[in-house]
Amino acid sequence: MFNRLLHIMRFVRAAPWPYMTGVASLLFAFGLKGAGLLHWNAGDIPRAVLFGCWGGGWLIVALFAMADGVSRHREYRRIKGMLLKYGFNERLMEPLARSRCQRDAALHAARESGHYDRARSYFRKLGYRWYHILPDTVVHRPFSFVSPSFLRSSFMPGKKARKGL
């Protein structure tokens, strides 16, 4: 039981923002679905459908947030392996700097591999603080979160395939 709890905590510590967002969205979705059921039972079908649709939308947000959390955990494991194998290198941290979720995963990997202070100072040197939550691409172009390249980089992190090989 204790090992399972530690395993869950490792998932959450690698990606706290996606999991907090996912849980909050899930609770909100269930609340809206419950309100829809109350209206359905009262005979107010249009309002019940409206609440049900809103609840379904928040359920989709929760699923995407949880999927992002799983991706960040995969990234945490990959980065931790590289930090243990090669040691700290700024080139390793550079692609992870543009997103709070990726920085959290990288910092957790650095914490467990003994490079936390160097990783934290590197991100601070780039100007990132605790309140920089949104990814840089979303700050510059708000609708970029629906682009295929943003979704690919969010849910399939890692090395890019080389063209022509």
SERO-4910 file (N, C-alpha, C, O; in steps of 0.05 Angstrom, whole numbers):
BEGIN
 pado doro    nc1    nc2    nc3   cac1   cac2   cac3    cc1    cc2    cc3    oc1    oc2    oc3
  Met    A     16    -24      0      0      0      0     17     25      0     12     44    -15
  Phe    A     38     25     17     56     48     19     71     53     -7     74     75    -16
  Asn    A     81     31    -20     95     33    -45     77     44    -67     85     60    -84
  Arg    A     52     36    -66     33     45    -86     28     76    -83     26     90   -102
  Leu    A     26     84    -58     23    113    -52     47    129    -61     44    150    -72
  Leu    A     71    118    -57     95    131    -66     96    133    -97    104    153   -108
  His    A     86    112   -110     85    112   -139     66    133   -149     72    147   -169
  Ile    A     43    136   -137     24    156   -144     35    184   -139     32    202   -156
  Met    A     49    188   -117     61    214   -111     83    221   -131     86    245   -137
  Arg    A     97    201   -141    118    207   -161    104    217   -186    115    235   -200
  Phe    A     82    205   -194     67    215   -217     58    244   -213     62    260   -231
  Val    A     47    249   -190     37    276   -184     60    297   -182     57    319   -192
  Arg    A     82    289   -170    104    308   -167    117    314   -194    128    336   -198
  Ala    A    116    296   -213    128    300   -239    111    320   -256    121    333   -273
  Ala    A     85    321   -250     67    339   -265     44    348   -248     21    340   -252
  Pro    A     49    366   -229     27    374   -211      5    390   -225    -18    386   -219
  Trp    A     12    408   -243     -8    425   -256    -28    409   -273    -52    413   -270
  Pro    A    -19    391   -290    -39    375   -305    -57    359   -287    -81    357   -293
  Tyr    A    -46    347   -266    -63    330   -249    -83    347   -233   -106    339   -229
  Met    A    -74    370   -223    -92    388   -209   -114    398   -227   -138    399   -220
  Thr    A   -107    405   -252   -126    414   -271   -146    391   -278   -170    396   -280
  Gly    A   -135    367   -281   -152    344   -288   -171    337   -266   -195    332   -272
  Val    A   -163    337   -241   -180    331   -219   -202    353   -216   -225    347   -212
  Ala    A   -193    378   -218   -213    400   -215   -233    399   -238   -257    403   -233
  Ser    A   -224    394   -262   -242    392   -285   -261    368   -282   -285    370   -289
  Leu    A   -251    346   -272   -268    322   -268   -289    328   -247   -312    320   -251
  Leu    A   -282    341   -225   -302    348   -205   -323    367   -216   -347    365   -211
  Phe    A   -313    386   -232   -332    406   -244   -350    391   -263   -374    398   -264
  Ala    A   -340    372   -279   -356    357   -298   -377    341   -284   -401    341   -292
  Phe    A   -370    328   -262   -389    312   -247   -411    330   -234   -434    323   -233
  Gly    A   -402    354   -225   -422    373   -214   -442    382   -235   -466    384   -229
  Leu    A   -432    388   -259   -450    397   -280   -468    374   -289   -492    378   -295
  Lys    A   -457    350   -290   -474    327   -298   -495    322   -276   -518    315   -283
  Gly    A   -488    325   -251   -508    322   -229   -530    343   -231   -553    337   -227
  Ala    A   -522    368   -238   -542    389   -241   -560    383   -265   -584    388   -264
  Gly    A   -548    372   -286   -564    364   -309   -584    342   -302   -607    342   -311
  Leu    A   -575    323   -285   -594    302   -276   -616    313   -259   -639    304   -262
  Leu    A   -610    332   -242   -631    345   -226   -652    359   -244   -676    357   -239
  His    A   -642    373   -264   -661    386   -282   -676    366   -299   -700    370   -305
  Trp    A   -663    344   -306   -677    323   -322   -700    311   -305   -722    308   -316
  Asn    A   -694    306   -280   -715    294   -262   -738    314   -257   -760    306   -253
  Ala    A   -731    340   -258   -752    361   -254   -768    366   -280   -787    381   -279
  Gly    A   -759    354   -302   -774    357   -327   -764    380   -344   -776    385   -365
  Asp    A   -742    393   -336   -731    415   -352   -710    404   -371   -686    407   -366
  Ile    A   -719    392   -393   -701    378   -411   -680    396   -425   -657    389   -425
  Pro    A   -688    420   -435   -668    437   -448   -645    445   -429   -622    444   -437
  Arg    A   -652    452   -405   -631    460   -386   -614    435   -378   -590    438   -374
  Ala    A   -627    412   -376   -612    387   -370   -592    381   -392   -569    373   -386
  Val    A   -600    384   -417   -582    379   -439   -559    399   -439   -536    392   -444
  Leu    A   -565    424   -433   -544    445   -432   -524    438   -410   -499    439   -415
  Phe    A   -533    431   -386   -514    423   -365   -499    398   -372   -475    396   -367
  Gly    A   -512    379   -385   -499    355   -394   -477    360   -414   -455    348   -413
  Cys    A   -482    378   -433   -462    385   -453   -438    399   -441   -415    393   -447
  Trp    A   -444    418   -422   -422    431   -409   -406    411   -392   -381    413   -391
  Gly    A   -419    393   -379   -405    372   -364   -388    355   -382   -366    347   -374
  Gly    A   -398    348   -405   -383    332   -424   -358    347   -434   -336    335   -437
  Gly    A   -361    373   -438   -338    389   -446   -316    390   -424   -292    387   -430
  Trp    A   -324    393   -399   -305    392   -377   -293    365   -373   -270    362   -364
  Leu    A   -308    344   -380   -297    317   -379   -275    313   -400   -254    300   -394
  Ile    A   -278    325   -423   -257    324   -444   -233    339   -435   -210    330   -439
  Val    A   -237    362   -422   -214    377   -411   -199    361   -390   -174    360   -390
  Ala    A   -214    347   -373   -201    330   -353   -185    307   -366   -163    301   -356
  Leu    A   -196    295   -386   -181    273   -400   -155    283   -413   -135    270   -411
  Phe    A   -157    306   -426   -133    318   -438   -112    325   -416    -88    321   -420
  Ala    A   -121    336   -394   -102    343   -373    -89    318   -361    -65    318   -355
  Met    A   -105    297   -357    -93    272   -346    -74    260   -367    -53    249   -359
  Ala    A    -80    261   -392    -62    251   -413    -36    267   -413    -14    256   -417
  Asp    A    -38    293   -409    -15    310   -408      2    302   -383     27    302   -385
  Gly    A    -11    296   -361      4    288   -337     19    262   -342     42    259   -332
  Val    A      7    243   -356     21    218   -362     44    223   -380     66    211   -377
  Ser    A     41    241   -400     63    248   -417     86    261   -402    109    256   -407
  Arg    A     79    279   -383    100    291   -367    115    271   -350    139    273   -345
  His    A    101    250   -340    114    229   -324    133    214   -342    155    207   -333
  Arg    A    125    208   -367    143    195   -385    168    212   -390    190    202   -391
  Glu    A    163    238   -393    186    256   -398    204    258   -374    228    258   -376
  Tyr    A    192    258   -350    208    258   -325    226    233   -324    250    236   -318
  Arg    A    215    210   -331    232    186   -331    254    187   -351    277    179   -346
  Arg    A    248    198   -375    268    200   -396    290    219   -388    314    214   -391
  Ile    A    283    242   -377    302    263   -368    319    252   -345    343    256   -344
  Lys    A    306    239   -326    321    228   -303    342    208   -313    364    208   -303
  Gly    A    335    191   -332    354    172   -343    378    186   -356    401    178   -352
  Met    A    372    207   -371    394    222   -384    411    237   -363    435    238   -366
  Leu    A    398    248   -342    414    262   -322    432    242   -307    454    248   -300
  Leu    A    422    218   -301    438    198   -287    460    188   -305    482    182   -295
  Lys    A    455    186   -331    475    175   -349    497    196   -357    520    190   -357
  Tyr    A    487    220   -363    506    240   -374    512    263   -355    531    278   -360
  Gly    A    497    266   -333    501    288   -316    485    313   -326    472    311   -346
  Phe    A    488    335   -311    473    359   -318    485    372   -343    509    375   -345
  Asn    A    468    381   -361    476    396   -384    454    415   -392    430    406   -393
  Glu    A    460    440   -396    440    459   -403    426    453   -429    402    459   -433
  Arg    A    440    439   -447    427    432   -473    405    411   -468    386    410   -484
  Leu    A    407    396   -447    385    377   -440    361    392   -430    338    383   -434
  Met    A    365    413   -415    343    428   -403    330    449   -422    307    456   -419
  Glu    A    345    457   -442    335    479   -460    308    473   -473    291    490   -472
  Pro    A    303    449   -485    277    445   -497    254    443   -478    231    444   -485
  Leu    A    260    439   -452    240    436   -432    232    462   -419    214    463   -402
  Ala    A    245    484   -426    241    509   -412    216    523   -420    206    541   -406
  Arg    A    204    517   -443    182    533   -454    155    527   -441    136    540   -447
  Ser    A    153    507   -424    128    499   -412    131    494   -382    150    481   -374
  Arg    A    112    504   -366    113    499   -337    112    469   -331    127    460   -313
  Cys    A     96    455   -345     93    426   -340    119    412   -346    128    394   -331
  Gln    A    132    419   -367    158    407   -374    180    415   -354    197    399   -347
  Arg    A    179    440   -346    199    449   -326    195    434   -300    215    426   -287
  Asp    A    170    430   -292    164    414   -267    175    386   -269    187    375   -251
  Ala    A    171    373   -292    180    346   -297    211    345   -296    223    328   -284
  Ala    A    223    365   -309    253    366   -309    264    372   -282    284    360   -274
  Leu    A    251    389   -267    261    395   -239    257    371   -221    274    366   -204
  His    A    236    356   -225    232    332   -208    253    311   -215    264    298   -197
  Ala    A    259    308   -241    280    290   -249    307    299   -238    324    283   -229
  Ala    A    312    325   -239    337    336   -229    339    332   -199    361    327   -189
  Arg    A    317    335   -185    317    332   -156    324    303   -149    340    298   -131
  Glu    A    314    284   -164    319    256   -157    346    246   -167    356    226   -158
  Ser    A    358    261   -185    385    253   -195    407    271   -183    431    267   -190
  Gly    A    400    289   -166    421    305   -152    429    331   -166    450    342   -160
  His    A    414    340   -186    422    364   -201    401    386   -198    400    404   -215
  Tyr    A    385    386   -177    363    404   -174    372    433   -174    361    450   -188
  Asp    A    393    440   -158    401    468   -156    410    479   -182    404    502   -189
  Arg    A    425    463   -198    434    473   -224    411    476   -243    410    496   -258
  Ala    A    392    458   -243    369    460   -261    352    484   -254    343    499   -271
  Arg    A    347    487   -228    331    510   -219    344    536   -226    331    555   -235
  Ser    A    370    538   -222    384    564   -228    384    568   -259    384    591   -267
  Tyr    A    385    547   -274    384    550   -303    358    562   -312    357    580   -328
  Phe    A    335    551   -302    309    562   -309    305    590   -299    292    606   -312
  Arg    A    316    596   -275    314    624   -265    331    643   -282    323    666   -287
  Lys    A    354    633   -292    371    650   -309    356    656   -335    360    678   -347
  Leu    A    339    638   -345    323    643   -369    300    662   -363    287    671   -382
  Gly    A    295    668   -338    273    687   -331    247    675   -322    228    689   -318
  Tyr    A    247    648   -319    222    635   -311    219    635   -281    238    631   -266
  Arg    A    195    641   -272    188    642   -243    164    624   -238    154    612   -257
  Trp    A    156    621   -214    135    603   -206    108    610   -219     92    592   -224
  Tyr    A    104    635   -226     78    644   -237     77    642   -267     56    649   -279
  His    A     98    633   -280     97    629   -309     85    601   -315    100    581   -316
  Ile    A     59    600   -318     44    574   -319     39    566   -348     44    543   -356
  Leu    A     29    584   -365     23    577   -392     48    573   -409     68    586   -404
  Pro    A     47    554   -428     69    550   -446     75    576   -463     56    591   -468
  Asp    A    100    580   -470    107    604   -484     92    607   -511     84    629   -518
  Thr    A     88    584   -525     73    586   -551     45    595   -547     34    610   -563
  Val    A     32    587   -525      4    596   -520      3    625   -512    -16    639   -518
  Val    A     23    635   -498     24    663   -490     27    680   -515     14    701   -517
  His    A     44    672   -535     48    688   -559     25    684   -579     17    704   -592
  Arg    A     14    660   -581     -8    654   -600    -29    637   -585    -26    613   -583
  Pro    A    -49    650   -574    -68    636   -556    -82    611   -568    -88    593   -553
  Phe    A    -86    610   -594   -100    587   -606    -80    566   -616    -88    547   -630
  Ser    A    -55    568   -609    -35    548   -618    -39    522   -604    -28    501   -614
  Phe    A    -54    521   -582    -57    496   -568    -74    475   -583    -75    452   -576
  Val    A    -87    483   -605   -102    465   -621    -86    456   -646    -96    440   -662
  Ser    A    -62    467   -650    -47    460   -674    -35    432   -670    -28    424   -648
  Pro    A    -32    417   -692    -21    390   -691      8    389   -679     15    371   -665
  Ser    A     24    409   -686     52    409   -676     52    413   -645     69    400   -632
  Phe    A     35    430   -635     34    434   -606     24    409   -592     36    401   -571
  Leu    A      3    396   -603     -7    372   -591     14    349   -592     17    334   -573
  Arg    A     28    347   -614     49    327   -617     71    331   -597     80    312   -584
  Ser    A     80    356   -594    102    361   -575     92    358   -546    108    352   -528
  Ser    A     66    361   -541     56    359   -514     52    330   -506     58    322   -483
  Phe    A     41    313   -524     34    286   -517     54    265   -527     52    242   -519
  Met    A     73    273   -543     94    254   -552    121    267   -550    134    272   -570
  Pro    A    130    272   -525    156    285   -522    179    267   -530    176    242   -531
  Gly    A    201    279   -535    225    263   -541    239    273   -565    235    295   -574
  Lys    A    256    256   -576    272    263   -599    254    265   -624    235    251   -627
  Lys    A    261    284   -641    247    288   -666    260    269   -686    284    265   -686
  Ala    A    243    258   -703    254    240   -724    268    257   -745    259    279   -752
  Arg    A    290    247   -756    304    261   -777    292    255   -803    284    232   -809
  Lys    A    290    275   -820    279    271   -847    301    262   -865    324    270   -862
  Gly    A    294    244   -883    314    235   -903    330    211   -894    349    204   -908
  Leu    A    324    199   -873    339    176   -864    325    150   -870    334    128   -864
***
